[in-house]
Each structure stands twice: as C-alpha cells, then as structure tokens.
Amino acid sequence: MRVLTYVYDESELTRITSLLHEKGIPTFCRSVRPARGAVPRWIVFVCLNSQASDAAQVLKDPNHVPSYSVNVDTFERAAYSRNMDLLVKWGTILLVSVAALFALVVSIAYKQAL
C-alpha cells in the first residue's frame, strides 16, 4: 500500500475515493486525529502498489484510463475475507492457549491439594 494523498475535506475524500473506485483502483483511507483546534485530515492509500502511478494520474486527469484495473467490490470482499481468516486463526490459537494454561493451573492446584 502506498500513500496517495492527504485530504482535509470529507466531501473531497468522497470524491477522490469514488473516482478511483470507478476506475478500478481500490483505496484505503485512514483518519488522522488532529491536535486540538487543527483541521481533521485523512490519508488516502492505494491498495495495490502497481496502481500508484495510475492513481496519481487519475487525480490530475479524471479522464485517465489506468493500465490495470480491478473489480473494487471483489477486491474488498477478498481483503475482508482474508482478515476474517486471520482473526479466526489467532482467536483459535488464543483459545487453545488459555485452555492449556487453565488445565495446567488446575492440575497444579489438584496436586497441591493432595
């Protein structure tokens, strides 16, 4: 993922991400918490490094046709699915670890009670 731009206006953020998604360029936006009294801002990332230069060209010229585009909805579903798979994997590892630790503590307590 590469940083594409910083945006200080929410309507501009919507315009940029919509334009890029229409062109087949998936993005990720992160809000940056401003200091007290500062203007809020967002960082717009291009999800696929190979599309970074095309994304920059689209911002300069909305009629630019990217050399490589993807179905953004499919891309986002795949990314979400991958994140869920990782969550399930690490959740299972954590659950088994806690269960093993609990069994060890019970075993030690039982031996001391004898």
C-alpha positions in Angstrom: 0.0 0.0 0.0 1.3 3.4 -0.9 0.2 6.9 0.3 -1.5 8.7 -2.5 -2.6 12.0 -0.9 -3.7 13.8 2.2 -7.2 15.2 2.2 -8.6 17.9 4.5 -12.2 17.9 3.4 -14.7 15.0 3.8 -16.5 15.8 0.5 -13.2 15.8 -1.3 -12.3 12.5 0.3 -15.6 11.0 -1.0 -15.0 12.4 -4.5 -11.4 11.0 -4.7 -12.3 7.6 -3.5 -15.4 7.3 -5.7 -13.4 8.4 -8.7 -10.6 5.9 -8.1 -13.1 3.1 -7.3 -14.9 3.8 -10.6 -11.5 3.5 -12.4 -10.8 0.1 -10.7 -8.3 1.4 -8.2 -9.0 0.2 -4.6 -8.2 2.6 -1.8 -7.9 2.6 1.9 -8.5 5.7 3.9 -7.3 6.4 7.4 -8.4 9.3 9.6 -5.6 11.2 11.3 -6.7 12.6 14.6 -5.9 16.3 14.6 -4.3 18.2 17.5 -6.8 20.4 19.4 -8.0 23.1 17.1 -6.4 21.6 14.0 -8.2 20.7 10.8 -9.1 16.9 10.6 -7.4 15.1 7.7 -7.3 11.7 6.1 -4.6 9.7 4.4 -5.6 8.0 1.2 -3.7 4.9 0.3 -3.6 3.0 -3.0 -4.1 -0.7 -2.0 -2.1 -2.1 -5.0 1.4 -0.6 -5.4 1.3 -1.3 -9.1 -1.6 1.2 -9.4 0.1 4.1 -7.6 1.2 6.0 -10.6 -2.2 5.5 -12.4 -4.0 6.7 -9.3 -1.9 9.9 -9.2 -2.6 10.4 -12.9 -6.4 9.9 -12.3 -6.2 12.7 -9.7 -4.5 15.0 -12.2 -6.7 14.0 -15.1 -10.0 12.2 -14.2 -10.2 11.0 -17.9 -7.0 9.0 -17.5 -7.6 5.3 -18.1 -5.5 3.1 -15.7 -3.3 0.4 -17.4 -4.5 -2.1 -14.8 -7.9 -2.1 -13.0 -9.6 -4.5 -10.7 -13.2 -5.0 -9.5 -13.1 -3.0 -6.3 -16.0 -4.8 -4.7 -14.4 -8.2 -5.3 -11.1 -6.9 -4.0 -12.7 -5.5 -0.8 -14.6 -8.8 -0.2 -11.4 -10.8 -0.6 -9.4 -8.5 1.7 -12.2 -8.7 4.3 -12.3 -12.5 4.0 -8.6 -12.7 4.5 -8.8 -10.5 7.6 -11.5 -12.7 9.0 -9.4 -15.8 8.3 -6.6 -14.3 10.3 -8.9 -13.3 13.1 -10.3 -16.9 13.3 -6.7 -18.4 13.2 -5.4 -16.2 16.0 -8.6 -16.5 18.0 -8.3 -20.3 17.9 -4.7 -20.1 19.0 -5.5 -17.8 21.9 -8.4 -20.1 23.0 -6.3 -23.2 22.9 -3.5 -21.4 24.8 -5.9 -20.2 27.5 -7.4 -23.7 27.8 -4.0 -25.3 28.2 -3.0 -22.7 30.8 -6.2 -23.3 32.7 -5.6 -27.1 32.6 -2.1 -26.6 33.9 -3.3 -24.4 36.8 -6.0 -26.8 37.7 -3.5 -29.7 37.6 -1.0 -27.9 39.9 -3.8 -26.9 42.3 -5.1 -30.5 42.4 -1.6 -31.9 43.1 -1.1 -29.4 45.9 -4.4 -30.3 47.4 -3.4 -34.0 47.7 
